[in-house]
Amino acid sequence: MVKISVIISTFNDDQYIGRCIRSLLNQALPHNKYEIIIINDGSTDKTAYALELLKTPNDKTLKIITNEVNKGLPYSVNLGINSAEGEYIVRVDADDYVNINFLSSLSYYLDVYKDIGAVACDYILVDKFEEIIEIVKSKEKPIACGIMFRKKNLEKIGLYDEKFRCYEDEDLRIRFTKKFKMDFLNLPLYRYRKHERNMTNDRSVLNNYKKLLISKHGSSS
């Protein structure tokens, strides 16, 4: 029975998507315990071809959803969550990758601590060549990925707000932590890749969505 659903939204990530998925297929958990739902969000590069190479006929772990045109990350992630069979949901970015114990450690934490709504692991910031830049505590510098949620709790807050093309994670986290407790696991199980194509490098886009975030939640957000 599938317990965990990993959600990956990808747009023109053919350079990195293989590394990401291989790290998820190489988990300490048996494949029948989790699924990897990939939403190809209107990619125009070779992402679709890369995904077909990774998918094997007899392995049901990989599920691919295709948006014919780019719909944006929150729309695509919501699509993945609504298609998910797992009790737990975790996002991974297509240009990142994870430790072999990523899924087993986070899911075990939620198994044990029933009153916790979500748990985030620490992460290692790496460059495009996978050289370590620094180890980061997720509690101090949170990112959108590497957080395992109980699916039922995400549904209760209405999933991601599709108006946000940036800061969708902050908006979700603000709404989530008003109702549910989020814990932090001090193990760097996630690898966050920093490179020139990161959306967070576009300051003008960030500023526009920051204003939207403030208008929704106030200046303390």
N, C-alpha and C positions, 0 to 999 in steps of 0.2 A: 504494500500500500504506500502510495506517495505521501510523504509527510512534509516535504519542503519544496517550494516552487521558487526557482531562481529566475528573476526577470531581467532581461537584457534588451534595451532599446538601442539599435544601431543605425547610424546614418553615415555612409561613406567611411567605414572603418576597416576596409579590406586589409590594411597594413597590420592591424593589431588583433582583429577578431579571432584569428586562429589561436593565438597565445592565450587569450581569455578563456575560450571554450575548452581548450585542452587542460587548463588548470582546474576547471570545474568538472571535467570528466575524470580527472585523476584525484578524486576525493576519497577520504578514508571510509565513507559510507558506501554501501552497495547501491548500484544504479536504480534499483527498484524502490529506494527510499526517497528519491528526489527526481525532479524534472527541471529541465532548463528551457524556458520559454524565451525565444528570441523574436523580437519584433523588428523586421527590416523596414525602417521608416522611410521608404521612397529613395533608397540609395541609388546613385547613378554610376558608381564605380563597380568593382568586382566583388562586392560584399556577397551578393546572392550566389555567385559561383563558389566563393570560399565556404559558404554555409553548406552548400550541397556536397562539397568534398568532405566535410566533417561529419555529415549525417550518414550513418550506416543503416541498411534496411532492417536489421533485426533488433536494433537498439531503439527503444521508445523514449529514451531519456531526453533527446533533443526534439523540441517542437518549434516549428518556424511559422510565424505569422507575417504576411507581407502587406504593407500599406502601399498602394500603387503610387501615391504622392506623399510627400512629407507632411505629417500631421503634428509634429512636435513631440517632445519627450513625455510630458505629462499625459497626453492622449494615449501614446503608445504604451506607457507603463500601466495605465489604467486598463487598457485592452488586455495586457498580459495578466494582470491581477484577476480580472473578471473571467479569464480562461483557466486560471490556476486551480489545480486539484489539491494542493498542499494546505496543511493547517498553518504553516509558517511561510512568510514571504520575505525574500531578501533581494535587493537590487545589486547588480554588478554592472559597471560601465564597460562598454565594449573594448575600450583601450586599456583597461586594467586587468589584473589577474590576482589569484588568491593562493593562500597556503593550502596544503593537502588536508589540514584539520579545520579549515574554515567552516564548513557546514556542520560537522560533527560537534565542534566546540560551542557554537552559537545555539544550535538546537538543543544540546544537552542542558545548557543554562536555562532555557525556557521550559524544558521538561521538569527541571528540579524546582525552579522558582515560579510557581503557578500564578503568583500575584503580579509578576512583571509583564508589562505589555509589549516590551521590545528590548533588545540588547544590541549594543554597538561594540565592535572591536576596534582596537587601535590599528593604525596603518603605517606602512613604510612608503614614504614619498621617494619615487625613483625617477630618473630621467628617461629619455626615449631609448637609451641603450640598456636600461634596467640597472643602472648603477645607483646605489643608495645615496640619497641626498640627506634624509633625516628620518627618524622614527617619531611619529606624532601621536599624541594622546587624543582620541576622538572626543573626549569630554571637553577638552580645551579648544580644539579646532575641528568641529564636526564637518563631515562631508555627507553627500547624499547616499552613498553606498556603504556596504559593510554593516548594515543595520538589519537585524532579523525581527520582523513584526509578527504578531499573531494576526492572521488574516481577518478574523472576525472583528478585531479592533479597528483595522484600517477601514473596513466596511462601515463601521459605526460612525466614523468621522467623515465619510463621503469620499475616500480615496484622495487623489491629487487634484488640485484646482487647475484645470486645463487652461486658464488665462495666463498662467506663469510659464514663460519659456526659459526663465532663469529664476532662481530662488524658490523653485517649486518644492525643494526639500525643506527650506526654512519655514515656508508656509505650512507644510504638512507637520513638521516637528512642533511648531507652536500650537497647532490645533490638537495634535496627538497628546502632548504632555499636559494639556489642560485636563485631560480625562484619564490618562493612563501613565503608569510609571515606566520610565526608560532607564535601564542600567547600562554600565560600561564595563567591558571586559578588557583588562590590561594585558592583552596579547596582540601583537601586531600581525594579524592574520590576513590583512588586505594589502594589496600593492597598488598604490595610486600613482599613475604615470603622469608626469608633468611634461608637456610638449607644446609646440607652437599652435597646435590646433585645438587646444582646450577651449571650450566655450567661455570659461571664466577669464580668459585673457582679453575679451572684448569689453572694455570699460564702459563704453557708451550704452551697450545693451544692458549691462549690469545695473547702471544707474537708473535706467528707465524702469526696470523691474523692482529695483529697491524702492523707488517711489510708490509703486503699486503695493508692495509689501507694507510700507509704512501707512499708506492710506487704509489698508485693511486691518492692521493690527496695532497701529500707533508707533510712535518714534522709538519706543524701547525695543522693538523687534530687530 
